[in-house]
Amino acid sequence: MSEQLTSVGMSDSAPCVLALDIGTSSVRALLYDASGTAIPGAQAHYTYELTLGDDGEHSVDADRLVTLVADCIDEVLAAPRAQAARIAAVATDTFWHSLVPVDAAGRALMPVMTWADVRPAAAAQMLRSQLDGAAVHRRTGARLHASYWPAKLRWLASAQPDVFQHAARFLSFGEYLHQTFLGRAVCSLCMASGTGLLDLRARTWDAPLATAVGVRLEQLPLLGDLRDAMRGLRADYAARWPALRDIPWYPALGDGATANVGSGCASAGQIALTIGTSSAMRTIVPVEQVTLPDGLWLYLLDARRGVLGGALSEGGNLLAWLEQTMRLSALVDAEVAAAQLAPDEHGLTILPFIAGERSLGWHDSARATVTGLSLKTTPGELLSASLEALAYRLSAVYGQLVVALHGGTAPVVVGSGGTLLGSPLFQQILADTLGVPLVPLRELEASARGAALLALEALGALADAAAVPAQLDAPLRPDAARGAIYRQAAARQQRLYQTLLDESAV
């Protein structure tokens, strides 16, 4: 069912791509030209709030999210620049690891569970006691953890048996979106690999694991790859968006994978560091050649390319919590004060797990911890310590990535995401902590751009999306003296980690 179109050169008739980017806290729609450049004025952006429960719920109403995406599309298509553009395809990227059960008519039976939902923590622990977790990690690239489908499904069967029993299919939000708009959906290998239920080498659903969590293979989405496009909107949406009615809609991809492509980090020796709501470091690798470290995950970009990396459940969400709950002054003002501090001058030690831990230790129920607070602790000190704490955990991820890449020349690290790019202080802390230059990405929407580039490649308008360079700023060079102080503070953080979580050094 792949769509192959004639290669098109750069001209007035060159194709444009509508990119839909669904993040954990906002939805965007942007129009990109045939060079992968965002068209000014042809974009829309809406934020939304998640449902957060005392029991660890982290969810969003599926139909409300679909409505926000549709509103974004309306706004972009109404833009003057969009009216004159030839939209040749729709590309979609969404947050990985989401789960929504649907009935036989395709209606959502409950809100979308996101990657940060920790209600399945006990179910994950049960699975770890019953299954060979190391073998599952080798097959699927994912740990038995609350963020992935096996634990979510096991929890659902126990906590909401009526929903589980009435579910005809289990989908990611990307498939739910396309099913709503198009009446059918394809689950890309990229999105499927983020469920923790895909056998990476066979490129099929992992039958033994599905059986272990009580799911039939026919309840899982139809698998496809990057080029397996769908055409033909449902009647109501075809009338609403005639320009999109007969063009290919490519399967949804994981936003982390597309961020690598959009950052110009789609080949060996490049690491994409993205810090938005959460944080991640990823590199593109040949699936068959990589040795998977215990603390990292391995997903797929497509049938040929793997995405090796690690993720923190924290990033901008930690800083937003500091502002909203701890009543810090606006972060831009607190950062001015934090920038005046010497490295580790605050004397605080923070485990930043405000949404639980993923890489490297994968403690579902881990919580944030702060030691060293006193009556003299200032907002600037608290912010500085939080930024440093995030940097230390990302440095541990970086260390395992470098080992997995077999050392040699230090990889190029390209930084993106609103939280990172909006904080020069954070950028420098990371460069100093990692001990390598950090190259800020000038492109504002790496995930959307990557999805658009991959769609342009599938259309034939680009020979190789990975070969399209990104716009980069000058690298921030690490300061060796500051880095030495940060390494000592990171070791102190690790000792606290071991004490509280009873974990050996990572």
C-alpha positions, 0 to 999 in steps of 0.5 A: 500500500506504499505511495510512490510519486514522481520526484519533484524539483524545487519550483513553484509546483514543488510539493509541500507537506502538512506536518502534525505534531502532537506533544505531551502538552501542545499540538501544532500544525505546520506547513513545510516546503520541499526543502524542509523549511517551515513556511512562515504564517502557515502554522498553528499551535494550541496547548492543553492540560493533562488529567493528573490523578493522585493515583499516578494518572497522566492522561488526556481525553482522546476526542478532545485531543483530536479536536485540537488537531483538527482546529490546528489544521483548520487554522493552517489551511486558512492561512494565505500562504497555505492557500497558494501551496500545493499540499502533497502529503500529511505527516504526523508525529506524536508522543511515544508509548500512549495507549487507548483501547477502542470498541468495535466502532473505533470509539475510545473507551477511556482517556489516552494513557501517556508515557508518564502514567505510573498507575501500572507501576505495580503491574510492571513489578508483577511482570518483572517477577514473572517474566525474564526481563532481560530477554524481553529487553533484548527482543523488544528494546524496552524494559518492563516498566509502567510507561510501556504497553505490557504493564499498561495492559496488565494494569487495565485488565485488573483495574478496569476489567470492563474496558479491557474486555470490551476493547476490540483494539488497542491503539496509540494516539496516532492510530486513533487520530488517523482512524477518526479522520480516515476511517482506518489506520496503520501503525508504523514500526516506529510507533509500534517499537515504542509500545514495548510489545514489538519484536524488533528483529522480526518486525512483528508483534511479540506473540509470547509477550502479548499472550503473557498480558492477555491480549490477542494479536488481532487486537493490536494495530495493523503494522506498516512502515514509513511509506505505507500511506493512506488516502481518502478522508471520511466524508465529514472531514473530506468536506471540511478539508478538500485539499487533504481529501485525496493526498497520502497521509503517512503513518504516525511516527514517534516524536523522538525519532523524527526529532533526530531527523529534524535535528540533522542527527540521522546518521552515525556519530550524532546524538540528538538531545531534546528537552521539552516536557521530558528529556531524551538523548538518541542516536540512529543505529543499524538495528542488527549491529547494536549491543543494547545497554541495560539502561537504554532503550532501542526503538525503530525509525523504520525497518532499517534504522534503529533509535538507541537512547535514553529518556528522563520523565522530567524536563520542562515539567520539573521547571514548570512545577517549580514555578507553579507549585513552589511559587518561584518568580518567573523562570526567566527572572529566576534564571538571572539569579541562578546564572550568578551562582558558581557550579554547585554553590547552592549545596543542594542535591536533587533526584529530579524524578518528579514523574518517576524514573525511566533511564537509567534505573527504570524505577516506576515509583521513584519520586523527587528528592531534595537534600540540603535545603535551609532557610537561606536557600533562594529561588535561584539556587533551587533552579540552578540545582534542578538544572544541574540535577537534570544534566547529571542524569542526562550525562549518565545516559550519554555515558552509556550511549558512548559505550554502545557506540564503541567509543572513538571520536566523541559524537556531535551533540545537537540540542533542541526543545523549547526548555533547552533552547529557551535557557542559555544557562541550561545549555552551558551547564549541559556542555560543561557536564557532558564535557563535549560541545553542545550545538543548539539547533536553530530549527524550532520544531525538530519533531515536526520538521523531521516528520515532514522530511521523511514524508518528502522522502517518501514522496520522492521530493527528497533523495534522503531525508537524513542528508538534509542539513539542519540550521545550527548555532555556534557550539557551546564549548565546555569549561573543564574547571566547571565540568570537574565540579559538576562531576563531583556533584554528580557523584554525590547525586549518585550516592543519594540515588543508591541510598534511596533506591538501593541500586548499584552504580549506573 
